[in-house]
């Protein structure tokens, strides 16, 4: 299993979440975050804004769905045309184990795929 964390513009978060839902991945965690990327913030006159608001979306998917989910995120998060600085980033990491708190049961990758289809 993989955890896909993506940082997107706040105005794109609804579109990205809708794209994930339509792609069959309704389970998403959303966190409001602030930060800066390579552009080192935003300069307006003499003022530099280096805590730019963004949204972090987190989804856990089976390994074989990685490319599909990444495409869905990029298609929905990218600014029009070729995209723009500040459109965001996608981070992929392995998930060793997943447990459901209410039951205490360890989940397996096929179970996550079944939840996706429900």
Long-range contacts (C-beta under 8 A, 24 or more apart in sequence): 1-60, 1-61, 1-62, 1-63, 1-94, 1-95, 1-98, 1-109, 1-112, 2-60, 2-61, 2-62, 2-63, 2-66, 2-92, 2-93, 2-94, 2-95, 3-58, 3-59, 3-60, 3-92, 3-93, 3-94, 3-95, 4-58, 4-59, 4-60, 4-61, 4-66, 4-69, 4-70, 4-73, 4-90, 4-91, 4-92, 5-56, 5-57, 5-58, 5-90, 5-91, 5-92, 5-93, 6-56, 6-57, 6-73, 6-77, 6-88, 6-89, 6-90, 6-91, 7-33, 7-35, 7-54, 7-55, 7-56, 7-88, 7-89, 8-54, 8-55, 8-57, 8-73, 8-77, 8-87, 8-88, 9-54, 9-55, 9-77, 9-79, 9-86, 9-87, 9-88, 10-53, 10-54, 10-55, 12-76, 12-77, 12-79, 12-87, 12-88, 13-55, 13-57, 15-76, 15-77, 16-57, 16-72, 16-73, 16-76, 16-77, 17-57, 18-76, 19-72, 19-73, 19-75, 19-76, 20-57, 20-59, 20-69, 20-72, 20-73, 20-76, 22-72, 23-68, 23-69, 23-72, 24-116, 24-117, 25-59, 25-61, 25-65, 25-69, 25-72, 25-116, 26-116, 27-59, 27-60, 27-115, 28-57, 28-58, 28-59, 29-57, 29-58, 29-59, 30-55, 30-56, 30-57, 30-58, 31-55, 31-56, 31-58, 32-56, 37-85, 37-86, 37-89, 38-85, 39-85, 39-86, 52-86, 54-88, 60-95, 60-98, 60-112, 61-112, 61-116, 62-109, 62-110, 62-112, 62-113, 63-109, 65-113, 65-116, 66-92
